[in-house]
Amino acid sequence: MHFARDMRKNPTKAEDLFWQHVRRRKLFSLKFNRQYVIQHAVINNEAHYFIVDFICLEHKLIIEIDGSIHHAQRDYDITREKVLNEMGYFILRFSNKDVLDNISVVEQRIALYLKITSKVFTHP
């Protein structure tokens, strides 16, 4: 999974900003991992993986921060999200602009998701 490691070393500005807000349990005491590898299938004895931008394993919550490339790969993203949902994950998507221009709104949407899904959650 060298690709995931390379992605961790070279984040986008939005990914780096989000990481600075969530690393070391800074956001609601949640543990996030970045550029996390999830195996979703084995085909002809070959493992197939998705790399998600950020994940809170405790809540099976994936955070995707989408740049312009996601417009071109919309069909792939829809299929990928369906597979991950079937595996029990939930995905919140934010644009680079969302993160860069108003990180507090991003944090509020994460808090709202946790409250709506009745996850054990106490806002600090």
MDAnalysis code that builds the backbone (N, CA, C; Angstrom):
import MDAnalysis as mda
import numpy as np

u = mda.Universe.empty(372, n_residues=124, atom_resindex=np.repeat(np.arange(124), 3), trajectory=True)
u.add_TopologyAttr("name", ["N", "CA", "C"] * 124)
u.add_TopologyAttr("resid", np.arange(1, 125))
u.add_TopologyAttr("resname", ["MET", "HIS", "PHE", "ALA", "ARG", "ASP", "MET", "ARG", "LYS", "ASN", "PRO", "THR", "LYS", "ALA", "GLU", "ASP", "LEU", "PHE", "TRP", "GLN", "HIS", "VAL", "ARG", "ARG", "ARG", "LYS", "LEU", "PHE", "SER", "LEU", "LYS", "PHE", "ASN", "ARG", "GLN", "TYR", "VAL", "ILE", "GLN", "HIS", "ALA", "VAL", "ILE", "ASN", "ASN", "GLU", "ALA", "HIS", "TYR", "PHE", "ILE", "VAL", "ASP", "PHE", "ILE", "CYS", "LEU", "GLU", "HIS", "LYS", "LEU", "ILE", "ILE", "GLU", "ILE", "ASP", "GLY", "SER", "ILE", "HIS", "HIS", "ALA", "GLN", "ARG", "ASP", "TYR", "ASP", "ILE", "THR", "ARG", "GLU", "LYS", "VAL", "LEU", "ASN", "GLU", "MET", "GLY", "TYR", "PHE", "ILE", "LEU", "ARG", "PHE", "SER", "ASN", "LYS", "ASP", "VAL", "LEU", "ASP", "ASN", "ILE", "SER", "VAL", "VAL", "GLU", "GLN", "ARG", "ILE", "ALA", "LEU", "TYR", "LEU", "LYS", "ILE", "THR", "SER", "LYS", "VAL", "PHE", "THR", "HIS", "PRO"])
u.atoms.positions = np.array([
    [0.803, -1.163, 0.000],
    [0.000, 0.000, 0.000],
    [0.869, 1.259, 0.000],
    [1.824, 1.241, -0.885],
    [2.736, 2.375, -1.014],
    [1.996, 3.629, -1.471],
    [0.948, 3.435, -2.275],
    [0.195, 4.572, -2.784],
    [-0.433, 5.361, -1.636],
    [-0.997, 4.663, -0.654],
    [-1.605, 5.335, 0.503],
    [-0.544, 6.096, 1.285],
    [0.612, 5.501, 1.460],
    [1.697, 6.174, 2.187],
    [2.129, 7.439, 1.437],
    [2.247, 7.344, 0.124],
    [2.612, 8.518, -0.678],
    [1.553, 9.607, -0.555],
    [0.283, 9.212, -0.521],
    [-0.800, 10.179, -0.393],
    [-0.756, 10.864, 0.980],
    [-0.363, 10.128, 2.015],
    [-0.230, 10.735, 3.349],
    [0.897, 11.754, 3.365],
    [1.945, 11.488, 2.604],
    [3.098, 12.395, 2.574],
    [2.831, 13.645, 1.744],
    [1.872, 13.581, 0.822],
    [1.599, 14.695, -0.091],
    [0.103, 15.044, -0.100],
    [-0.428, 15.486, 1.039],
    [-1.862, 15.795, 1.072],
    [-2.174, 17.081, 0.320],
    [-3.426, 17.214, -0.073],
    [-3.884, 18.493, -0.617],
    [-3.965, 19.486, 0.543],
    [-4.114, 20.760, 0.234],
    [-4.241, 21.769, 1.290],
    [-5.456, 21.484, 2.167],
    [-6.550, 21.096, 1.542],
    [-7.771, 20.813, 2.295],
    [-7.587, 19.587, 3.194],
    [-6.965, 18.536, 2.666],
    [-6.711, 17.340, 3.481],
    [-5.792, 17.674, 4.653],
    [-4.784, 18.471, 4.403],
    [-3.856, 18.839, 5.473],
    [-4.567, 19.663, 6.549],
    [-5.390, 20.604, 6.145],
    [-6.129, 21.408, 7.116],
    [-7.065, 20.536, 7.950],
    [-7.808, 19.645, 7.276],
    [-8.711, 18.756, 8.012],
    [-7.911, 17.901, 8.995],
    [-6.788, 17.357, 8.540],
    [-5.950, 16.518, 9.394],
    [-5.494, 17.287, 10.634],
    [-5.119, 18.542, 10.457],
    [-4.684, 19.353, 11.597],
    [-5.812, 19.536, 12.618],
    [-7.061, 19.495, 12.156],
    [-8.206, 19.664, 13.049],
    [-8.650, 18.361, 13.719],
    [-8.264, 17.219, 13.169],
    [-8.752, 15.953, 13.741],
    [-7.663, 15.086, 14.359],
    [-6.414, 15.326, 14.010],
    [-5.348, 14.451, 14.517],
    [-5.247, 14.553, 16.029],
    [-4.740, 13.500, 16.612],
    [-4.565, 13.415, 18.071],
    [-5.867, 13.665, 18.833],
    [-6.957, 13.159, 18.252],
    [-8.279, 13.224, 18.894],
    [-8.743, 14.647, 19.200],
    [-8.362, 15.598, 18.368],
    [-8.751, 16.991, 18.580],
    [-10.234, 17.240, 18.319],
    [-10.846, 16.451, 17.461],
    [-12.246, 16.658, 17.115],
    [-13.113, 15.679, 17.895],
    [-13.808, 16.179, 18.905],
    [-14.754, 15.390, 19.695],
    [-14.127, 14.136, 20.296],
    [-12.823, 14.138, 20.484],
    [-12.068, 12.999, 21.037],
    [-12.142, 11.760, 20.153],
    [-12.433, 11.944, 18.871],
    [-12.516, 10.820, 17.936],
    [-11.142, 10.528, 17.356],
    [-10.855, 9.249, 17.163],
    [-9.602, 8.825, 16.538],
    [-9.837, 8.702, 15.040],
    [-9.100, 9.488, 14.263],
    [-9.165, 9.417, 12.807],
    [-7.843, 8.892, 12.262],
    [-7.936, 8.126, 11.192],
    [-6.779, 7.721, 10.401],
    [-6.925, 8.371, 9.037],
    [-5.811, 8.636, 8.380],
    [-5.891, 9.247, 7.056],
    [-5.324, 8.313, 5.999],
    [-5.860, 8.451, 4.795],
    [-5.467, 7.606, 3.660],
    [-5.452, 6.139, 4.104],
    [-6.600, 5.706, 4.572],
    [-6.762, 4.384, 5.172],
    [-7.177, 3.374, 4.101],
    [-6.556, 2.218, 4.135],
    [-6.779, 1.179, 3.134],
    [-7.837, 0.200, 3.636],
    [-8.880, -0.030, 2.818],
    [-9.946, -0.963, 3.151],
    [-10.036, -2.000, 2.040],
    [-9.842, -3.269, 2.385],
    [-10.001, -4.334, 1.387],
    [-11.494, -4.570, 1.180],
    [-11.918, -4.580, -0.074],
    [-13.344, -4.753, -0.349],
    [-13.658, -6.009, -1.146],
    [-12.658, -6.641, -1.732],
    [-12.937, -7.834, -2.530],
    [-11.656, -8.621, -2.758],
    [-11.853, -9.904, -3.058],
    [-10.761, -10.747, -3.544],
    [-11.274, -11.373, -4.839],
    [-10.584, -11.060, -5.929],
    [-10.978, -11.559, -7.244],
    [-9.788, -12.285, -7.843],
    [-10.007, -13.572, -8.196],
    [-8.926, -14.408, -8.733],
    [-7.711, -14.384, -7.813],
    [-7.973, -14.565, -6.520],
    [-6.927, -14.587, -5.486],
    [-6.146, -13.278, -5.370],
    [-6.704, -12.191, -5.879],
    [-6.050, -10.893, -5.785],
    [-6.939, -9.950, -4.974],
    [-6.367, -9.379, -3.915],
    [-7.110, -8.452, -3.067],
    [-7.306, -7.115, -3.782],
    [-8.478, -6.546, -3.577],
    [-8.801, -5.231, -4.132],
    [-9.132, -4.295, -2.977],
    [-8.645, -3.067, -3.084],
    [-8.731, -2.125, -1.983],
    [-9.308, -0.790, -2.419],
    [-9.877, -0.089, -1.437],
    [-10.205, 1.321, -1.572],
    [-9.314, 2.060, -0.589],
    [-8.917, 3.254, -0.944],
    [-8.215, 4.128, -0.003],
    [-9.156, 5.291, 0.275],
    [-9.502, 5.450, 1.553],
    [-10.396, 6.542, 1.938],
    [-9.559, 7.668, 2.534],
    [-10.029, 8.890, 2.370],
    [-9.259, 10.040, 2.851],
    [-9.069, 9.975, 4.366],
    [-10.176, 9.856, 5.096],
    [-10.126, 9.804, 6.563],
    [-11.177, 8.825, 7.046],
    [-10.883, 8.186, 8.174],
    [-11.852, 7.254, 8.735],
    [-11.788, 7.284, 10.256],
    [-12.961, 7.231, 10.856],
    [-13.086, 7.003, 12.291],
    [-13.628, 5.584, 12.411],
    [-12.758, 4.645, 12.730],
    [-13.152, 3.237, 12.765],
    [-14.200, 2.953, 13.838],
    [-14.109, 3.655, 14.946],
    [-15.047, 3.454, 16.051],
    [-16.498, 3.647, 15.599],
    [-16.727, 4.589, 14.698],
    [-18.073, 4.885, 14.215],
    [-18.291, 4.471, 12.768],
    [-17.277, 3.812, 12.174],
    [-17.340, 3.399, 10.766],
    [-17.727, 4.577, 9.875],
    [-17.138, 5.734, 10.210],
    [-17.413, 6.984, 9.504],
    [-16.224, 7.348, 8.625],
    [-16.492, 7.499, 7.345],
    [-15.477, 7.887, 6.375],
    [-15.724, 9.339, 5.987],
    [-14.656, 10.115, 5.955],
    [-14.720, 11.491, 5.501],
    [-13.941, 11.573, 4.196],
    [-14.615, 12.006, 3.146],
    [-13.978, 12.200, 1.850],
    [-13.925, 13.690, 1.551],
    [-12.767, 14.158, 1.168],
    [-12.585, 15.552, 0.783],
    [-12.296, 15.565, -0.709],
    [-13.264, 16.079, -1.438],
    [-13.252, 15.956, -2.891],
    [-12.717, 17.196, -3.585],
    [-11.751, 16.960, -4.449],
    [-11.245, 18.000, -5.339],
    [-11.902, 17.861, -6.691],
    [-11.376, 18.550, -7.661],
    [-11.976, 18.575, -8.997],
    [-11.953, 17.216, -9.684],
    [-11.035, 16.332, -9.320],
    [-10.963, 15.012, -9.966],
    [-12.242, 14.204, -9.761],
    [-12.944, 14.469, -8.676],
    [-14.135, 13.679, -8.376],
    [-15.286, 13.961, -9.329],
    [-15.250, 15.085, -10.035],
    [-16.262, 15.340, -11.056],
    [-16.082, 14.355, -12.204],
    [-14.843, 14.048, -12.538],
    [-14.539, 13.149, -13.654],
    [-14.765, 11.686, -13.298],
    [-14.726, 11.358, -12.026],
    [-14.867, 9.951, -11.629],
    [-16.135, 9.723, -10.811],
    [-17.164, 10.464, -11.115],
    [-18.423, 10.398, -10.367],
    [-19.000, 8.983, -10.331],
    [-19.042, 8.291, -11.469],
    [-19.605, 6.936, -11.505],
    [-18.814, 5.994, -10.605],
    [-17.490, 6.098, -10.645],
    [-16.642, 5.279, -9.769],
    [-16.959, 5.572, -8.300],
    [-17.068, 6.855, -7.954],
    [-17.344, 7.242, -6.570],
    [-18.684, 6.692, -6.093],
    [-19.694, 6.698, -6.959],
    [-21.012, 6.176, -6.597],
    [-20.933, 4.682, -6.307],
    [-20.261, 3.944, -7.180],
    [-20.100, 2.495, -6.976],
    [-19.293, 2.213, -5.711],
    [-18.215, 2.934, -5.525],
    [-17.349, 2.777, -4.354],
    [-18.137, 3.046, -3.078],
    [-18.925, 4.112, -3.081],
    [-19.714, 4.448, -1.900],
    [-20.742, 3.359, -1.601],
    [-21.357, 2.809, -2.638],
    [-22.337, 1.735, -2.447],
    [-21.680, 0.523, -1.794],
    [-20.517, 0.137, -2.273],
    [-19.804, -1.012, -1.699],
    [-19.438, -0.743, -0.240],
    [-18.909, 0.438, 0.026],
    [-18.522, 0.779, 1.400],
    [-19.742, 0.830, 2.319],
    [-20.870, 1.351, 1.831],
    [-22.106, 1.348, 2.625],
    [-22.542, -0.077, 2.944],
    [-22.439, -0.968, 1.952],
    [-22.804, -2.372, 2.168],
    [-21.886, -3.035, 3.196],
    [-20.669, -2.517, 3.329],
    [-19.721, -3.033, 4.320],
    [-19.956, -2.412, 5.700],
    [-20.939, -1.508, 5.799],
    [-21.282, -0.916, 7.080],
    [-20.691, 0.459, 7.343],
    [-20.033, 1.032, 6.358],
    [-19.450, 2.364, 6.513],
    [-20.433, 3.425, 6.040],
    [-20.299, 4.618, 6.618],
    [-21.061, 5.772, 6.162],
    [-20.062, 6.825, 5.710],
    [-20.382, 7.506, 4.624],
    [-19.443, 8.472, 4.044],
    [-20.053, 9.866, 4.087],
    [-19.289, 10.801, 4.631],
    [-19.608, 12.219, 4.536],
    [-18.620, 12.826, 3.560],
    [-19.147, 13.547, 2.566],
    [-18.303, 14.171, 1.548],
    [-18.301, 15.680, 1.717],
    [-17.116, 16.238, 1.568],
    [-16.940, 17.679, 1.613],
    [-16.051, 18.076, 0.448],
    [-16.292, 19.246, -0.094],
    [-15.409, 19.743, -1.147],
    [-14.179, 20.375, -0.502],
    [-13.136, 20.510, -1.294],
    [-11.950, 21.235, -0.815],
    [-12.359, 22.613, -0.315],
    [-13.247, 23.263, -1.056],
    [-13.707, 24.611, -0.703],
    [-14.400, 24.612, 0.656],
    [-15.250, 23.607, 0.906],
    [-15.915, 23.495, 2.214],
    [-14.883, 23.518, 3.335],
    [-13.870, 22.695, 3.192],
    [-12.859, 22.544, 4.241],
    [-12.021, 23.809, 4.377],
    [-11.576, 24.343, 3.264],
    [-10.688, 25.501, 3.306],
    [-11.397, 26.783, 3.752],
    [-12.661, 26.937, 3.354],
    [-13.368, 28.182, 3.635],
    [-14.135, 28.177, 4.952],
    [-14.545, 26.994, 5.421],
    [-15.366, 26.973, 6.628],
    [-15.282, 25.630, 7.338],
    [-14.148, 25.370, 7.943],
    [-13.918, 24.092, 8.626],
    [-14.919, 23.872, 9.762],
    [-15.415, 24.940, 10.366],
    [-16.364, 24.773, 11.472],
    [-17.680, 24.158, 10.993],
    [-18.099, 24.469, 9.769],
    [-19.311, 23.847, 9.215],
    [-19.077, 22.354, 8.985],
    [-17.893, 22.004, 8.525],
    [-17.526, 20.595, 8.343],
    [-17.619, 19.874, 9.690],
    [-17.042, 20.459, 10.711],
    [-17.078, 19.863, 12.055],
    [-18.518, 19.727, 12.550],
    [-19.355, 20.722, 12.288],
    [-20.755, 20.665, 12.709],
    [-21.514, 19.538, 12.000],
    [-21.228, 19.337, 10.727],
    [-21.895, 18.241, 10.002],
    [-21.473, 16.887, 10.549],
    [-20.220, 16.749, 10.949],
    [-19.763, 15.492, 11.561],
    [-20.496, 15.289, 12.885],
    [-20.582, 16.343, 13.695],
    [-21.290, 16.261, 14.978],
    [-22.753, 15.894, 14.758],
    [-23.395, 16.507, 13.766],
    [-24.794, 16.221, 13.469],
    [-24.979, 14.763, 13.064],
    [-24.084, 14.249, 12.223],
    [-24.169, 12.838, 11.829],
    [-24.114, 11.939, 13.065],
    [-23.192, 12.213, 13.965],
    [-23.043, 11.378, 15.157],
    [-24.282, 11.447, 16.044],
    [-24.886, 12.605, 16.147],
    [-26.107, 12.754, 16.953],
    [-27.286, 12.059, 16.296],
    [-27.450, 12.240, 15.001],
    [-28.579, 11.643, 14.276],
    [-28.525, 10.131, 14.319],
    [-27.345, 9.579, 14.217],
    [-27.221, 8.123, 14.190],
    [-27.198, 7.528, 15.580],
    [-27.424, 8.369, 16.582],
    [-27.486, 7.931, 17.979],
    [-26.194, 7.279, 18.439],
    [-25.102, 7.689, 17.850],
    [-23.808, 7.212, 18.309],
    [-23.542, 7.840, 19.673],
    [-22.824, 7.131, 20.503],
    [-22.456, 7.708, 21.799],
    [-21.551, 8.887, 21.511],
    [-22.042, 10.074, 21.878],
    [-21.314, 11.266, 21.491],
    [-21.647, 12.398, 22.435],
    [-20.629, 13.049, 22.902],
    [-20.787, 14.242, 23.725],
    [-19.930, 15.331, 23.113],
    [-20.582, 16.399, 22.719],
    [-19.848, 17.524, 22.130],
    [-19.091, 18.231, 23.240],
    [-17.769, 18.470, 23.072],
    [-16.997, 19.118, 24.127],
    [-17.440, 20.552, 24.386],
])
